[in-house]
Amino acid sequence: MILSAYRTKIHVLDGGERIPLLIDTLTGLPDQFTADYSLANHRGKSIATTKQSVDAIGMFKLWARTRGIDLDYRFSSFLLFSSDELTSLAEHLSQNRRPRLKGVARSVVGATHASRIDYVIGYIEWRVGLIVTTLAHDDPNVSAANARLALTTEQLKR
């Protein structure tokens, strides 16, 4: 079983709206960026879809944490990820989070894997977009960030 440093908890807002929060089990606190992303992009969508998205982001953050990758630095510097890291991430997102059978790792079906990749790409695009919007539109870092983001998306979707 993939042990996670993150778990998804459904929080009910005062108006009755339900929102999944990614909880860092080390601190017990919600992950702020994931909460902001979820509020900005998932309002009005089904709770099942939003929970799956937050679960995938949790897998992404766990993958980064176990490899010592500082996501804030990677996003703010527009370095994002190497080809080997993206291959590793895609493999990580294919793993079934349920207990293993007889010590053998199980993979999820293609549609689940593709959905997880799409959810993580959406989150990466959003995080990079937060930083790009602070730059002048003619800043050379904007085109560099967009090019790196396109490469990241392309490789993850393979």
URURKA-V500080 format. One record per residue. N is the residue number from 1. PSI is psi in whole degrees, 0 to 359 (* if undefined). D_FIRST is the distance of its C-alpha to the first C-alpha in Angstrom with 2 decimals. Layout:
# URURKA-V500080
n=(N | N)
psi=(PSI | PSI)
d_first=(D_FIRST | D_FIRST)
This chain:
# URURKA-V500080
n=(1 | 2 | 3 | 4 | 5 | 6 | 7 | 8 | 9 | 10 | 11 | 12 | 13 | 14 | 15 | 16 | 17 | 18 | 19 | 20 | 21 | 22 | 23 | 24 | 25 | 26 | 27 | 28 | 29 | 30 | 31 | 32 | 33 | 34 | 35 | 36 | 37 | 38 | 39 | 40 | 41 | 42 | 43 | 44 | 45 | 46 | 47 | 48 | 49 | 50 | 51 | 52 | 53 | 54 | 55 | 56 | 57 | 58 | 59 | 60 | 61 | 62 | 63 | 64 | 65 | 66 | 67 | 68 | 69 | 70 | 71 | 72 | 73 | 74 | 75 | 76 | 77 | 78 | 79 | 80 | 81 | 82 | 83 | 84 | 85 | 86 | 87 | 88 | 89 | 90 | 91 | 92 | 93 | 94 | 95 | 96 | 97 | 98 | 99 | 100 | 101 | 102 | 103 | 104 | 105 | 106 | 107 | 108 | 109 | 110 | 111 | 112 | 113 | 114 | 115 | 116 | 117 | 118 | 119 | 120 | 121 | 122 | 123 | 124 | 125 | 126 | 127 | 128 | 129 | 130 | 131 | 132 | 133 | 134 | 135 | 136 | 137 | 138 | 139 | 140 | 141 | 142 | 143 | 144 | 145 | 146 | 147 | 148 | 149 | 150 | 151 | 152 | 153 | 154 | 155 | 156 | 157 | 158)
psi=(141 | 112 | 138 | 144 | 6 | 148 | 155 | 130 | 134 | 123 | 135 | 120 | 167 | 324 | 2 | 350 | 137 | 136 | 131 | 134 | 139 | 116 | 127 | 113 | 344 | 325 | 339 | 5 | 152 | 146 | 118 | 314 | 319 | 321 | 315 | 317 | 314 | 316 | 322 | 332 | 349 | 0 | 134 | 356 | 164 | 149 | 327 | 317 | 315 | 324 | 319 | 320 | 312 | 322 | 317 | 320 | 322 | 320 | 319 | 313 | 323 | 315 | 313 | 316 | 317 | 340 | 3 | 27 | 124 | 100 | 321 | 316 | 314 | 318 | 316 | 334 | 352 | 16 | 326 | 241 | 151 | 167 | 316 | 321 | 320 | 324 | 316 | 318 | 315 | 319 | 317 | 320 | 345 | 350 | 140 | 133 | 1 | 164 | 146 | 152 | 120 | 39 | 5 | 126 | 140 | 152 | 157 | 164 | 162 | 318 | 321 | 317 | 314 | 320 | 317 | 317 | 316 | 319 | 317 | 320 | 316 | 318 | 315 | 315 | 318 | 314 | 315 | 320 | 324 | 322 | 319 | 323 | 345 | 351 | 156 | 145 | 338 | 8 | 130 | 338 | 335 | 310 | 324 | 317 | 316 | 322 | 316 | 322 | 319 | 318 | 319 | 312 | 313 | 314 | 322 | 328 | 352 | *)
d_first=(0.00 | 3.76 | 5.99 | 9.14 | 12.71 | 13.84 | 14.05 | 16.59 | 19.44 | 22.36 | 25.63 | 28.92 | 31.89 | 35.37 | 36.47 | 33.63 | 31.68 | 27.92 | 25.94 | 22.23 | 21.76 | 18.99 | 18.76 | 18.08 | 16.49 | 18.37 | 21.66 | 21.20 | 23.23 | 22.89 | 22.62 | 26.24 | 26.10 | 23.47 | 25.59 | 28.70 | 27.26 | 26.18 | 29.63 | 31.44 | 29.75 | 28.36 | 31.22 | 32.43 | 29.36 | 27.30 | 24.76 | 22.13 | 22.87 | 22.94 | 19.65 | 18.00 | 19.81 | 18.79 | 15.07 | 15.62 | 17.61 | 14.93 | 12.63 | 15.86 | 16.64 | 13.35 | 13.99 | 17.55 | 16.93 | 14.84 | 17.75 | 20.43 | 21.82 | 24.25 | 24.13 | 27.38 | 29.17 | 27.91 | 29.05 | 32.31 | 33.27 | 32.38 | 30.77 | 27.53 | 25.45 | 26.31 | 25.86 | 23.25 | 21.29 | 21.53 | 20.36 | 17.26 | 16.75 | 17.32 | 14.77 | 12.13 | 13.30 | 12.96 | 9.21 | 7.88 | 5.84 | 5.74 | 4.45 | 5.69 | 9.38 | 11.16 | 9.00 | 9.68 | 7.84 | 9.22 | 11.38 | 13.00 | 16.73 | 19.32 | 20.57 | 17.34 | 16.80 | 20.50 | 20.39 | 17.69 | 19.88 | 22.93 | 21.62 | 20.79 | 24.17 | 25.90 | 24.55 | 25.55 | 28.94 | 29.48 | 28.76 | 31.07 | 33.57 | 33.83 | 35.09 | 37.21 | 39.10 | 40.32 | 42.02 | 45.41 | 45.24 | 47.05 | 44.83 | 43.70 | 40.20 | 39.85 | 40.32 | 38.16 | 35.28 | 35.74 | 35.85 | 32.67 | 30.93 | 32.21 | 30.87 | 27.42 | 27.42 | 28.82 | 26.31 | 23.24 | 24.79 | 25.34)
